[in-house]
Each structure stands twice: as C-alpha cells, then as structure tokens.
Amino acid sequence: MSSIVSIKDISFRYSEEDNYVLENFSLDIEEGTFVALLGHNGSGKSTLAQLLSGIISPESGDIVVKNHSLLDEKQLAAARPDIGMVFQNPDNQIISSIVEEDVAFALENLGVPQPEMVERVKEALSAVGMQDYAKHSTTRLSGGQKQRVAIAGIVAMRPSLLIMDEPTAMLDPQGRREVMKTILHLNKSGITVVMITHYMGEATHADRIIVMNGGKIWLDGTPHEVFQNAGLLKSIGLDVPQSTELMFKLREKGFRVPLAVLTEEECENILVDILSGKVERYV
C-alpha cells in the first residue's frame, strides 16, 4: 500500500520567541487507512492537522500529499482538492440556510458546472445519510446532523484525504454515533481519514493509532497494540476505552487478563471466564 502523506523532518513554532511545537518530525500515512491521533492539549496534534491541511507551513522539512509538496505554492494549489478539513464546531462551518445549498457552496466557488454540482451534492448527502434533508433548514438540524452536512460539503469536493479535528467533541452521544458511522462509511469507500479525538472508544475503530506527547510520537500501532500500554497512556493524562479500564482494574486485583480488550463481546467473555474460575490470579 502506498503512502498518501509523507512528512519529512518538519519543524514548526508559532513565533520565533516560542518553543518548537514539532521539531524534526516525520510520519507516513498509507492511502485508504483510518488513523486516530491522540494526545493531551499541547501535544502538537492540532498543529499537525493544520500542517497537513496546508493552513500553516513548517519552517523546515517537507509535507507531501498525493505527490504534491505543500511547501510549494503551485503544488499546494494542485493538492487542495485532495485535502478536506472538518473542525470541532459544526455551527462555524455551516454557511447557507438550506442543506443542499450549503453542500454546494464550495463547488460554486470552484466553478463546478451546474449539472455536475447537482450530482455531487446528491452523492455527498447520500454518503453521509442526509439525502432526505436536502431541502431542510440548517438551523433546524441537530448537532450531529449539522456535522454530517459539514462533512458532506467536504465530501462533495471528492478529497482523497479527510482531516478531522475532534469532529464529535461538541456533540451528544447520539450525534457522536451518527458522525462516527459516517466517518467509517467514508473510510470504507476509499477516503483516507486522519481524526483527532479525545474519545477512546472512537479510536478503537481506527486501523492505526498515533499517540503524541510533547510534539513527538510516543506510541504508534493498532488499537490493540496501543491500548496494551494503559499505564503509559494514563501517565500522560489520557484515558483508555472503558473495557480496557476494567481489565486494568482486574489486573490490579491480581487477575491474569489481557489489557487491550476493546469490544463488549471480548469483555463479556473474559468476565464469564473469571466467574467460572477459568482465569488464574497472580500469587
């Protein structure tokens, strides 16, 4: 599988008086994968997302997306259609009062012909499960629905890379479920997803988790590999999935159970084994 993103030795700080947020930082992301970025506030993950989207540029190094260097103005312009960015607050991303008009907003600015624009809007709304709301007022949507419309506006541009900076942070549980279902559907359709999240349950759906701390990569692996390090994650102020937390507590009580338990089914099976006496305890 080829890389859609290649970051080579980048360094970035917000002013000359500040310390570097990222220094000599490198990362490759494979095409079609779902990558979750974790880290406490100040770890550098949001800065990384802005660098990936071309909103800001590093002092040194290079960022290549789809074989285009984001540090070259002409290549950045060529790369922009391949990069979509979704932020925390859906209200800050909604422009128009009607759903389909909002999804079409960026396409109009790009000069997409009307027949193609209509088709793209339909496809995008269908992709996020909002096709029945095309004529609805955006002001009457729930938070989760608004975020899905915001995502549809990006999807209509047909990006290869979707960058999401805590897209579910301001939503209720139902809204978070709706948006995560949308994200997983888009990823399965071939879009590469890089998502910052504080919700560990969301991160368990990723192909790869990258944990950042102090502008560096602390952990990098599959959800099972990363959440085996529950103690390390807790030491830098991060939570773990509830099922992993339960296993962590059982370990403290002396039960020989695996730490990286991510699903309810795995958790239930282990609890049944404990109750039936199949799980040993440390001496």
QUIWOGI-V663812 format. One record per backbone hydrogen bond with DSSP energy under -1.0 kcal/mol. NH is the residue of the N-H (numbers start at 1). CO is the residue of the C=O. Records with the same first field share a line. If there is no record, write none. Layout:
# QUIWOGI-V663812
NH->CO, CO
This chain:
# QUIWOGI-V663812
4->29
5->29
6->64
7->27
8->62
10->25
11->60
12->22
18->15
21->12
22->12
25->10
27->7
29->5
31->2
33->30
35->193
36->208
37->195
38->210
43->40
48->44
49->45
50->46
51->47
52->48
53->49
55->50
56->50
59->11
62->8
64->6
65->68
66->4
68->65
70->63
72->69
76->72
77->73
78->74
79->75
80->76
82->79
83->80
84->161
86->163
92->89
93->90
99->136
100->134
102->98
103->99
104->100
108->104
109->105
110->106
111->108
112->107
117->113
118->114
119->115
120->116
121->117
122->118
123->119
124->120
125->121
126->122
127->123
128->124
129->126
130->125
133->130
136->133
138->97
140->137
141->138
146->142
147->143
148->144
149->145
150->146
151->147
152->148
153->149
154->150
155->151
156->152
157->154
158->155
160->82
161->82
162->192
163->84
164->194
165->86
166->164, 196
169->166
171->168
176->172
177->173
178->174
179->175
180->176
181->177
182->178
183->179
184->180
185->181
186->182
187->183
188->184
189->185
190->187
191->186
192->160
193->33
194->162
195->35
196->164
197->37
203->199
204->200
205->202
206->203
207->34
208->34
209->221
210->36
211->219
212->38
213->216
215->43
216->213
218->211
219->211
221->209
226->222
227->223
229->226
233->229
234->230
235->231
237->234
238->233
245->241
246->242
247->243
248->244
249->245
250->246
251->247
252->248
253->249
254->251
255->250
256->280
257->255
261->259
267->263
268->264
269->265
270->266
271->267
272->268
273->269
274->270
275->271
276->272
277->274
278->273
282->254
